[in-house]
Amino acid sequence: MEIGVSTACYYPMLTEKSLAEVGKSNIKTTEVFFNAISELEPAFINELKAIKDNYGIDIVSIHPTMSLAESFMLFSAYDRRKTEGLDWFKRYGEICNELGAKYIILHGGKPNGILDDRQYCERFYEIAEASRKNGGNLLQENVVNFRAGNLRFLKTMLKELGNDAAFCLDIKQCVRGGYSPFDVVESLKGAVKHIHISDHTSLKDCLLPGDGDFDFDGLFDKLNEVGYSGKGMIEVYREAYGDYSELSKKATVFINKRLNL
């Protein structure tokens, strides 16, 4: 499996500098995490594209800056605000097309939202359609403390949406939600399109691969078994490592190991 490093690992470094750090580390695959509305402007996207082209980076996916506002903007009963939110995702679809990315990652609504399960799935489909018109494919991420932060609801989405269900599996979010990534892969099979990778121990999560004791060999075997054809993205927080050279070194070791298996 091809594996990269998300620019989210460098936060709060500026997004364009984070992308350049990925390139300087000779890592060729990334996910761009946007952190400000101004970063959606054409001039900024052109700057990212120049960095991407300079280092030969493949931007697989993008992560909207509005993650914490998605419940309010997109999963409420207020139609005018929803329309504005859909316009943002149309723009993210355009950005996917401009950067050569395939996926847009969605956190979605909160557990106590006004929409029932079916209405939530209908809203997901509506956002996916808005994204797809301009070139982006929407993925629901299993983020803890959000509606899709448990396996039961992920299964509900698959049942309601069928082939229109699509997911980003985040390992650390499984750990925080108290369920196994293996169960997600088995239950959702072909609907898992993208993976956020991190390691953990019984005492701490969100570690760089190799700093914990997670069974990566077993997970990748399981992914192969179900025919997974997507990519993986190392995504940890800044406190998971010391200086940037540690991130680059450990990520490169992990990436090379997977390529050589």
Order of alpha helices (4+ residues) and beta strands (2+ residues): beta-alpha-beta-alpha-beta-alpha-alpha-beta-alpha-beta-alpha-beta-alpha-alpha-beta-alpha-beta-alpha
